[in-house]
C-alpha cells in the first residue's frame, strides 16, 4: 500500500500537532498508522519525510530530549512541533 510523500507529511503534522509541543511522537506511531501490517517496511520513508519537515522548520527532531539533525541521529528519534517560544 503505497502512500504519497504528502500523505506522510500530513500524518506526521497531524500527530505532532495533536500531541502538542510538550510531548513528542515516535516515527513508528505514524508508520503503524499509515501502513499497519507492513509498517516495518516503511520506517525509512517516514524518517525521510520527517527530515524534510525539519528542514522546512515545521517540526523538530529530538534524541534523548535534545534537538538533533536527522542526518546526525543514530538510533531512535522523536518528532514534535515547535512551542511558541522556540
TORKOL-871469 format. One record per atom (N, C-alpha, C): atom name; residue number from 0; x, y negated, z negated. Coordinates in nm, 4 decimals, always signed. Example, Ala and Ser with C-alpha at 12.3 -4.5 7.8 and 13.67 -1.06 7.14 Angstrom:
<atoms>
atom name=N; resi=0; c1=+1.3190; c2=+0.5690; c3=-0.7800
atom name=CA; resi=0; c1=+1.2300; c2=+0.4500; c3=-0.7800
atom name=C; resi=0; c1=+1.3200; c2=+0.3300; c3=-0.7800
atom name=N; resi=1; c1=+1.2850; c2=+0.2250; c3=-0.7080
atom name=CA; resi=1; c1=+1.3670; c2=+0.1060; c3=-0.7140
atom name=C; resi=1; c1=+1.2900; c2=-0.0030; c3=-0.7870
</atoms>
This chain:
<atoms>
atom name=N; resi=0; c1=+0.0841; c2=+0.1165; c3=+0.0000
atom name=CA; resi=0; c1=+0.0000; c2=+0.0000; c3=+0.0000
atom name=C; resi=0; c1=+0.0895; c2=-0.1238; c3=+0.0000
atom name=N; resi=1; c1=+0.1042; c2=-0.1845; c3=+0.1146
atom name=CA; resi=1; c1=+0.1906; c2=-0.3000; c3=+0.1347
atom name=C; resi=1; c1=+0.1209; c2=-0.4268; c3=+0.0862
atom name=N; resi=2; c1=+0.1955; c2=-0.5080; c3=+0.0150
atom name=CA; resi=2; c1=+0.1449; c2=-0.6382; c3=-0.0309
atom name=C; resi=2; c1=+0.2307; c2=-0.7471; c3=+0.0318
atom name=N; resi=3; c1=+0.1690; c2=-0.8572; c3=+0.0661
atom name=CA; resi=3; c1=+0.2442; c2=-0.9685; c3=+0.1231
atom name=C; resi=3; c1=+0.3221; c2=-1.0394; c3=+0.0123
atom name=N; resi=4; c1=+0.4232; c2=-1.1110; c3=+0.0543
atom name=CA; resi=4; c1=+0.5020; c2=-1.1900; c3=-0.0400
atom name=C; resi=4; c1=+0.4123; c2=-1.2896; c3=-0.1131
atom name=N; resi=5; c1=+0.3162; c2=-1.3470; c3=-0.0409
atom name=CA; resi=5; c1=+0.2256; c2=-1.4436; c3=-0.1033
atom name=C; resi=5; c1=+0.1382; c2=-1.3780; c3=-0.2097
atom name=N; resi=6; c1=+0.0936; c2=-1.2557; c3=-0.1856
atom name=CA; resi=6; c1=+0.0145; c2=-1.1834; c3=-0.2862
atom name=C; resi=6; c1=+0.0971; c2=-1.1607; c3=-0.4131
atom name=N; resi=7; c1=+0.2230; c2=-1.1248; c3=-0.3948
atom name=CA; resi=7; c1=+0.3109; c2=-1.1017; c3=-0.5097
atom name=C; resi=7; c1=+0.3337; c2=-1.2328; c3=-0.5839
atom name=N; resi=8; c1=+0.3607; c2=-1.3409; c3=-0.5103
atom name=CA; resi=8; c1=+0.3798; c2=-1.4724; c3=-0.5735
atom name=C; resi=8; c1=+0.2566; c2=-1.5110; c3=-0.6548
atom name=N; resi=9; c1=+0.1406; c2=-1.4963; c3=-0.5931
atom name=CA; resi=9; c1=+0.0168; c2=-1.5342; c3=-0.6620
atom name=C; resi=9; c1=-0.0023; c2=-1.4540; c3=-0.7905
atom name=N; resi=10; c1=+0.0278; c2=-1.3265; c3=-0.7861
atom name=CA; resi=10; c1=+0.0087; c2=-1.2425; c3=-0.9043
atom name=C; resi=10; c1=+0.1078; c2=-1.2796; c3=-1.0140
atom name=N; resi=11; c1=+0.2327; c2=-1.3063; c3=-0.9785
atom name=CA; resi=11; c1=+0.3314; c2=-1.3493; c3=-1.0784
atom name=C; resi=11; c1=+0.2848; c2=-1.4794; c3=-1.1431
atom name=N; resi=12; c1=+0.2431; c2=-1.5748; c3=-1.0618
atom name=CA; resi=12; c1=+0.1985; c2=-1.7042; c3=-1.1152
atom name=C; resi=12; c1=+0.0746; c2=-1.6880; c3=-1.2021
atom name=N; resi=13; c1=-0.0172; c2=-1.6035; c3=-1.1626
atom name=CA; resi=13; c1=-0.1374; c2=-1.5789; c3=-1.2427
atom name=C; resi=13; c1=-0.1001; c2=-1.5203; c3=-1.3786
atom name=N; resi=14; c1=-0.0169; c2=-1.4169; c3=-1.3778
atom name=CA; resi=14; c1=+0.0227; c2=-1.3529; c3=-1.5033
atom name=C; resi=14; c1=+0.0955; c2=-1.4501; c3=-1.5955
atom name=N; resi=15; c1=+0.1916; c2=-1.5262; c3=-1.5412
atom name=CA; resi=15; c1=+0.2701; c2=-1.6155; c3=-1.6274
atom name=C; resi=15; c1=+0.1861; c2=-1.7314; c3=-1.6792
atom name=N; resi=16; c1=+0.0967; c2=-1.7834; c3=-1.5978
atom name=CA; resi=16; c1=+0.0103; c2=-1.8931; c3=-1.6432
atom name=C; resi=16; c1=-0.0884; c2=-1.8464; c3=-1.7496
atom name=N; resi=17; c1=-0.1419; c2=-1.7265; c3=-1.7314
atom name=CA; resi=17; c1=-0.2336; c2=-1.6734; c3=-1.8325
atom name=C; resi=17; c1=-0.1620; c2=-1.6511; c3=-1.9651
atom name=N; resi=18; c1=-0.0386; c2=-1.6084; c3=-1.9592
atom name=CA; resi=18; c1=+0.0388; c2=-1.5808; c3=-2.0801
atom name=C; resi=18; c1=+0.0815; c2=-1.7103; c3=-2.1488
atom name=N; resi=19; c1=+0.1061; c2=-1.8143; c3=-2.0691
atom name=CA; resi=19; c1=+0.1453; c2=-1.9444; c3=-2.1243
atom name=C; resi=19; c1=+0.2947; c2=-1.9550; c3=-2.1477
atom name=N; resi=20; c1=+0.3425; c2=-2.0764; c3=-2.1749
atom name=CA; resi=20; c1=+0.4864; c2=-2.0997; c3=-2.1873
atom name=C; resi=20; c1=+0.5509; c2=-2.0376; c3=-2.3115
atom name=N; resi=21; c1=+0.4706; c2=-2.0040; c3=-2.4093
atom name=CA; resi=21; c1=+0.5259; c2=-1.9465; c3=-2.5327
atom name=C; resi=21; c1=+0.5521; c2=-1.7969; c3=-2.5219
atom name=N; resi=22; c1=+0.4969; c2=-1.7345; c3=-2.4179
atom name=CA; resi=22; c1=+0.5114; c2=-1.5899; c3=-2.4007
atom name=C; resi=22; c1=+0.5632; c2=-1.5604; c3=-2.2612
atom name=N; resi=23; c1=+0.6083; c2=-1.4378; c3=-2.2410
atom name=CA; resi=23; c1=+0.6625; c2=-1.4003; c3=-2.1114
atom name=C; resi=23; c1=+0.5998; c2=-1.2708; c3=-2.0611
atom name=N; resi=24; c1=+0.6302; c2=-1.2401; c3=-1.9367
atom name=CA; resi=24; c1=+0.5760; c2=-1.1230; c3=-1.8688
atom name=C; resi=24; c1=+0.6924; c2=-1.0374; c3=-1.8200
atom name=N; resi=25; c1=+0.6806; c2=-0.9088; c3=-1.8351
atom name=CA; resi=25; c1=+0.7777; c2=-0.8176; c3=-1.7763
atom name=C; resi=25; c1=+0.7409; c2=-0.7993; c3=-1.6289
atom name=N; resi=26; c1=+0.8380; c2=-0.8056; c3=-1.5385
atom name=CA; resi=26; c1=+0.8062; c2=-0.7845; c3=-1.3975
atom name=C; resi=26; c1=+0.7323; c2=-0.6530; c3=-1.3718
atom name=N; resi=27; c1=+0.7562; c2=-0.5525; c3=-1.4537
atom name=CA; resi=27; c1=+0.6878; c2=-0.4246; c3=-1.4332
atom name=C; resi=27; c1=+0.5370; c2=-0.4363; c3=-1.4557
atom name=N; resi=28; c1=+0.4936; c2=-0.5304; c3=-1.5403
atom name=CA; resi=28; c1=+0.3495; c2=-0.5516; c3=-1.5596
atom name=C; resi=28; c1=+0.2844; c2=-0.5956; c3=-1.4287
atom name=N; resi=29; c1=+0.3503; c2=-0.6875; c3=-1.3604
atom name=CA; resi=29; c1=+0.2998; c2=-0.7371; c3=-1.2320
atom name=C; resi=29; c1=+0.3035; c2=-0.6245; c3=-1.1291
atom name=N; resi=30; c1=+0.4142; c2=-0.5518; c3=-1.1268
atom name=CA; resi=30; c1=+0.4308; c2=-0.4440; c3=-1.0297
atom name=C; resi=30; c1=+0.3255; c2=-0.3355; c3=-1.0491
atom name=N; resi=31; c1=+0.3013; c2=-0.2966; c3=-1.1725
atom name=CA; resi=31; c1=+0.1998; c2=-0.1941; c3=-1.2012
atom name=C; resi=31; c1=+0.0608; c2=-0.2420; c3=-1.1606
atom name=N; resi=32; c1=+0.0329; c2=-0.3698; c3=-1.1829
atom name=CA; resi=32; c1=-0.0978; c2=-0.4243; c3=-1.1463
atom name=C; resi=32; c1=-0.1175; c2=-0.4235; c3=-0.9944
atom name=N; resi=33; c1=-0.0126; c2=-0.4560; c3=-0.9213
atom name=CA; resi=33; c1=-0.0220; c2=-0.4633; c3=-0.7756
atom name=C; resi=33; c1=-0.0170; c2=-0.3269; c3=-0.7074
atom name=N; resi=34; c1=+0.0663; c2=-0.2381; c3=-0.7585
atom name=CA; resi=34; c1=+0.0960; c2=-0.1154; c3=-0.6857
atom name=C; resi=34; c1=+0.0577; c2=+0.0133; c3=-0.7587
atom name=N; resi=35; c1=-0.0031; c2=+0.0051; c3=-0.8725
atom name=CA; resi=35; c1=-0.0489; c2=+0.1175; c3=-0.9554
atom name=C; resi=35; c1=+0.0433; c2=+0.2389; c3=-0.9534
atom name=N; resi=36; c1=+0.0063; c2=+0.3469; c3=-0.8887
atom name=CA; resi=36; c1=+0.0795; c2=+0.4733; c3=-0.8969
atom name=C; resi=36; c1=+0.2193; c2=+0.4696; c3=-0.8358
atom name=N; resi=37; c1=+0.2439; c2=+0.3802; c3=-0.7423
atom name=CA; resi=37; c1=+0.3751; c2=+0.3753; c3=-0.6761
atom name=C; resi=37; c1=+0.4549; c2=+0.2512; c3=-0.7178
atom name=N; resi=38; c1=+0.4271; c2=+0.2004; c3=-0.8363
atom name=CA; resi=38; c1=+0.4875; c2=+0.0744; c3=-0.8800
atom name=C; resi=38; c1=+0.6390; c2=+0.0790; c3=-0.8834
atom name=N; resi=39; c1=+0.6962; c2=+0.1929; c3=-0.9189
atom name=CA; resi=39; c1=+0.8429; c2=+0.2022; c3=-0.9274
atom name=C; resi=39; c1=+0.9110; c2=+0.1741; c3=-0.7936
atom name=N; resi=40; c1=+0.8419; c2=+0.2016; c3=-0.6849
atom name=CA; resi=40; c1=+0.8971; c2=+0.1769; c3=-0.5515
atom name=C; resi=40; c1=+0.9015; c2=+0.0280; c3=-0.5168
atom name=N; resi=41; c1=+0.8363; c2=-0.0558; c3=-0.5972
atom name=CA; resi=41; c1=+0.8218; c2=-0.1972; c3=-0.5618
atom name=C; resi=41; c1=+0.8776; c2=-0.2943; c3=-0.6659
atom name=N; resi=42; c1=+0.9501; c2=-0.2439; c3=-0.7628
atom name=CA; resi=42; c1=+1.0077; c2=-0.3307; c3=-0.8663
atom name=C; resi=42; c1=+1.1000; c2=-0.4345; c3=-0.8028
atom name=N; resi=43; c1=+1.1837; c2=-0.3932; c3=-0.7086
atom name=CA; resi=43; c1=+1.2758; c2=-0.4874; c3=-0.6450
atom name=C; resi=43; c1=+1.2011; c2=-0.5947; c3=-0.5666
atom name=N; resi=44; c1=+1.0878; c2=-0.5586; c3=-0.5059
atom name=CA; resi=44; c1=+1.0081; c2=-0.6580; c3=-0.4326
atom name=C; resi=44; c1=+0.9606; c2=-0.7686; c3=-0.5265
atom name=N; resi=45; c1=+0.9104; c2=-0.7297; c3=-0.6428
atom name=CA; resi=45; c1=+0.8594; c2=-0.8271; c3=-0.7394
atom name=C; resi=45; c1=+0.9737; c2=-0.9107; c3=-0.7961
atom name=N; resi=46; c1=+1.0866; c2=-0.8472; c3=-0.8262
atom name=CA; resi=46; c1=+1.2020; c2=-0.9231; c3=-0.8769
atom name=C; resi=46; c1=+1.2512; c2=-1.0241; c3=-0.7728
atom name=N; resi=47; c1=+1.2546; c2=-0.9846; c3=-0.6474
atom name=CA; resi=47; c1=+1.2993; c2=-1.0754; c3=-0.5414
atom name=C; resi=47; c1=+1.2081; c2=-1.1970; c3=-0.5311
atom name=N; resi=48; c1=+1.0785; c2=-1.1735; c3=-0.5331
atom name=CA; resi=48; c1=+0.9828; c2=-1.2849; c3=-0.5260
atom name=C; resi=48; c1=+0.9945; c2=-1.3722; c3=-0.6516
atom name=N; resi=49; c1=+1.0177; c2=-1.3101; c3=-0.7667
atom name=CA; resi=49; c1=+1.0374; c2=-1.3883; c3=-0.8896
atom name=C; resi=49; c1=+1.1590; c2=-1.4805; c3=-0.8742
atom name=N; resi=50; c1=+1.2639; c2=-1.4311; c3=-0.8116
atom name=CA; resi=50; c1=+1.3813; c2=-1.5150; c3=-0.7863
atom name=C; resi=50; c1=+1.3488; c2=-1.6330; c3=-0.6967
atom name=N; resi=51; c1=+1.2633; c2=-1.6111; c3=-0.5984
atom name=CA; resi=51; c1=+1.2210; c2=-1.7208; c3=-0.5107
atom name=C; resi=51; c1=+1.1397; c2=-1.8239; c3=-0.5880
atom name=N; resi=52; c1=+1.0502; c2=-1.7765; c3=-0.6739
atom name=CA; resi=52; c1=+0.9714; c2=-1.8689; c3=-0.7561
atom name=C; resi=52; c1=+1.0609; c2=-1.9464; c3=-0.8517
atom name=N; resi=53; c1=+1.1643; c2=-1.8817; c3=-0.9015
atom name=CA; resi=53; c1=+1.2598; c2=-1.9513; c3=-0.9879
atom name=C; resi=53; c1=+1.3318; c2=-2.0608; c3=-0.9080
atom name=N; resi=54; c1=+1.3726; c2=-2.0294; c3=-0.7859
atom name=CA; resi=54; c1=+1.4397; c2=-2.1284; c3=-0.7009
atom name=C; resi=54; c1=+1.3503; c2=-2.2471; c3=-0.6695
atom name=N; resi=55; c1=+1.2188; c2=-2.2227; c3=-0.6667
atom name=CA; resi=55; c1=+1.1218; c2=-2.3295; c3=-0.6418
atom name=C; resi=55; c1=+1.0812; c2=-2.4010; c3=-0.7711
atom name=N; resi=56; c1=+1.1455; c2=-2.3647; c3=-0.8824
atom name=CA; resi=56; c1=+1.1166; c2=-2.4228; c3=-1.0141
atom name=C; resi=56; c1=+0.9725; c2=-2.4034; c3=-1.0578
atom name=N; resi=57; c1=+0.9137; c2=-2.2895; c3=-1.0205
atom name=CA; resi=57; c1=+0.7764; c2=-2.2595; c3=-1.0605
atom name=C; resi=57; c1=+0.7699; c2=-2.1666; c3=-1.1815
atom name=N; resi=58; c1=+0.8744; c2=-2.0869; c3=-1.2026
atom name=CA; resi=58; c1=+0.8836; c2=-2.0016; c3=-1.3210
atom name=C; resi=58; c1=+1.0274; c2=-2.0030; c3=-1.3707
atom name=N; resi=59; c1=+1.0442; c2=-1.9538; c3=-1.4931
atom name=CA; resi=59; c1=+1.1807; c2=-1.9330; c3=-1.5403
atom name=C; resi=59; c1=+1.1993; c2=-1.7845; c3=-1.5692
atom name=N; resi=60; c1=+1.3212; c2=-1.7407; c3=-1.5548
atom name=CA; resi=60; c1=+1.3573; c2=-1.6019; c3=-1.5800
atom name=C; resi=60; c1=+1.4495; c2=-1.6010; c3=-1.7012
atom name=N; resi=61; c1=+1.4160; c2=-1.5160; c3=-1.7964
atom name=CA; resi=61; c1=+1.4965; c2=-1.5078; c3=-1.9180
atom name=C; resi=61; c1=+1.5448; c2=-1.3655; c3=-1.9406
atom name=N; resi=62; c1=+1.6492; c2=-1.3586; c3=-2.0195
atom name=CA; resi=62; c1=+1.7046; c2=-1.2315; c3=-2.0624
atom name=C; resi=62; c1=+1.7514; c2=-1.2514; c3=-2.2059
atom name=N; resi=63; c1=+1.6999; c2=-1.1662; c3=-2.2932
atom name=CA; resi=63; c1=+1.7274; c2=-1.1791; c3=-2.4372
atom name=C; resi=63; c1=+1.6987; c2=-1.3200; c3=-2.4881
atom name=N; resi=64; c1=+1.5899; c2=-1.3803; c3=-2.4343
atom name=CA; resi=64; c1=+1.5452; c2=-1.5109; c3=-2.4799
atom name=C; resi=64; c1=+1.6171; c2=-1.6303; c3=-2.4205
atom name=N; resi=65; c1=+1.7167; c2=-1.6081; c3=-2.3353
atom name=CA; resi=65; c1=+1.7910; c2=-1.7190; c3=-2.2749
atom name=C; resi=65; c1=+1.7658; c2=-1.7223; c3=-2.1251
atom name=N; resi=66; c1=+1.7506; c2=-1.8433; c3=-2.0730
atom name=CA; resi=66; c1=+1.7254; c2=-1.8568; c3=-1.9305
atom name=C; resi=66; c1=+1.8478; c2=-1.8142; c3=-1.8500
atom name=N; resi=67; c1=+1.8227; c2=-1.7355; c3=-1.7448
atom name=CA; resi=67; c1=+1.9304; c2=-1.6870; c3=-1.6571
atom name=C; resi=67; c1=+1.8850; c2=-1.6995; c3=-1.5120
atom name=N; resi=68; c1=+1.9821; c2=-1.7028; c3=-1.4241
atom name=CA; resi=68; c1=+1.9528; c2=-1.6936; c3=-1.2812
atom name=C; resi=68; c1=+1.9377; c2=-1.5463; c3=-1.2477
atom name=N; resi=69; c1=+1.8428; c2=-1.5144; c3=-1.1619
atom name=CA; resi=69; c1=+1.8168; c2=-1.3749; c3=-1.1282
atom name=C; resi=69; c1=+1.9416; c2=-1.3059; c3=-1.0751
atom name=N; resi=70; c1=+2.0186; c2=-1.3736; c3=-0.9908
atom name=CA; resi=70; c1=+2.1361; c2=-1.3096; c3=-0.9319
atom name=C; resi=70; c1=+2.2470; c2=-1.2836; c3=-1.0339
atom name=N; resi=71; c1=+2.2361; c2=-1.3395; c3=-1.1530
atom name=CA; resi=71; c1=+2.3347; c2=-1.3156; c3=-1.2590
atom name=C; resi=71; c1=+2.2832; c2=-1.2197; c3=-1.3659
atom name=N; resi=72; c1=+2.1556; c2=-1.1846; c3=-1.3580
atom name=CA; resi=72; c1=+2.0935; c2=-1.0994; c3=-1.4600
atom name=C; resi=72; c1=+2.1309; c2=-0.9533; c3=-1.4374
atom name=N; resi=73; c1=+2.1648; c2=-0.8869; c3=-1.5449
atom name=CA; resi=73; c1=+2.1911; c2=-0.7433; c3=-1.5433
atom name=C; resi=73; c1=+2.0916; c2=-0.6797; c3=-1.6389
atom name=N; resi=74; c1=+2.0064; c2=-0.5933; c3=-1.5878
atom name=CA; resi=74; c1=+1.9105; c2=-0.5260; c3=-1.6740
atom name=C; resi=74; c1=+1.7767; c2=-0.5967; c3=-1.6803
atom name=N; resi=75; c1=+1.7002; c2=-0.5694; c3=-1.7877
atom name=CA; resi=75; c1=+1.5633; c2=-0.6211; c3=-1.7997
atom name=C; resi=75; c1=+1.5571; c2=-0.7733; c3=-1.8050
atom name=N; resi=76; c1=+1.4546; c2=-0.8269; c3=-1.7408
atom name=CA; resi=76; c1=+1.4295; c2=-0.9713; c3=-1.7429
atom name=C; resi=76; c1=+1.2846; c2=-0.9945; c3=-1.7818
atom name=N; resi=77; c1=+1.2539; c2=-1.1193; c3=-1.8144
atom name=CA; resi=77; c1=+1.1172; c2=-1.1616; c3=-1.8446
atom name=C; resi=77; c1=+1.0882; c2=-1.2851; c3=-1.7608
atom name=N; resi=78; c1=+0.9608; c2=-1.3063; c3=-1.7307
atom name=CA; resi=78; c1=+0.9168; c2=-1.4190; c3=-1.6487
atom name=C; resi=78; c1=+0.8213; c2=-1.5054; c3=-1.7295
atom name=N; resi=79; c1=+0.8338; c2=-1.6372; c3=-1.7164
atom name=CA; resi=79; c1=+0.7403; c2=-1.7264; c3=-1.7848
atom name=C; resi=79; c1=+0.7295; c2=-1.8594; c3=-1.7124
atom name=N; resi=80; c1=+0.6228; c2=-1.9316; c3=-1.7452
atom name=CA; resi=80; c1=+0.6050; c2=-2.0659; c3=-1.6904
atom name=C; resi=80; c1=+0.6826; c2=-2.1634; c3=-1.7773
atom name=N; resi=81; c1=+0.7103; c2=-2.2782; c3=-1.7235
atom name=CA; resi=81; c1=+0.7781; c2=-2.3819; c3=-1.7999
atom name=C; resi=81; c1=+0.6808; c2=-2.4467; c3=-1.8964
atom name=N; resi=82; c1=+0.7312; c2=-2.4862; c3=-2.0114
atom name=CA; resi=82; c1=+0.6493; c2=-2.5651; c3=-2.1020
atom name=C; resi=82; c1=+0.6543; c2=-2.7100; c3=-2.0556
atom name=N; resi=83; c1=+0.5648; c2=-2.7911; c3=-2.1035
atom name=CA; resi=83; c1=+0.5613; c2=-2.9312; c3=-2.0624
atom name=C; resi=83; c1=+0.6894; c2=-3.0040; c3=-2.0983
atom name=N; resi=84; c1=+0.7618; c2=-2.9567; c3=-2.1989
atom name=CA; resi=84; c1=+0.8859; c2=-3.0236; c3=-2.2401
atom name=C; resi=84; c1=+1.0086; c2=-2.9765; c3=-2.1629
atom name=N; resi=85; c1=+0.9949; c2=-2.8711; c3=-2.0812
atom name=CA; resi=85; c1=+1.1100; c2=-2.8211; c3=-2.0027
atom name=C; resi=85; c1=+1.1445; c2=-2.9119; c3=-1.8882
</atoms>
